[in-house]
Amino acid sequence: MRLSFVEGWSGAFALIPLVGLALAGKAPESSSPSGASGGTSAFQLPPLPYRQEALEPYISARTMSFHYGKHHQTYVDNLNKLSAGTPWAGQPLEKIIRDTVGVADKAAVFNNAAQVWNHTFFWQSMKPGGGGQPTGRLRKLIEKSFGSFDEFQKTFVDTAVAQFGSGWAWLVQEGDSLKIVKTSNADTPVAHGQTALLTCDVWEHAYYLDYQNRRKDFVQAFLDHLANWEFAASQLK
Ligand code: MN3
């Protein structure tokens, strides 16, 4: 089962348990972008798949309130402002990302569309009581690609720490092999023909309130306690 963003948010999130949505802080109806000019906004902040405090103590509710409620919301708002009255309005995020990557005068559209996609994927890459180890086909692919699950973990943490400045660490699929890649700023595997399986946001806003400058501790906690391996496995092609 592969979640698709192509069908829009309602399709993409139909698979997410609806438990706790009322307490997630913002219902989609209450988060309509202030900058959109009339009518229904094309893009909406998708509901979190868990409550804002559900990832404590590894990610605090305070971090989630800013990261989801402010940062993610702002990318949605910006994308609505930038796409209003253009051919991008209402298009699938993946199409916008692929059409605008590397286009100099579309950088703002790319950055905001990619950040909306990346954050939605990041929330799904985690779950309360996550971590542990993957099983089945994903486990076999990890062992084939990295030698062992321990070696995968070490490489993922090293890669996340090595990303200079803002960006993301990803587990991606390319054909029959898995890779760990880092991307800068809003850049995303979606723009490069890779299938994203799991991601950790390593922008400072993702961890600074809880970990200050200790990015490595944050990424290790992500792997040990939050990583949603069932979601990652569901993205395999
Ligand atoms: Mn972020």
Residues whose N, C-alpha, C, O or C-beta is under 5 A from the ligand:
A	BS01	MN3	D201 W203
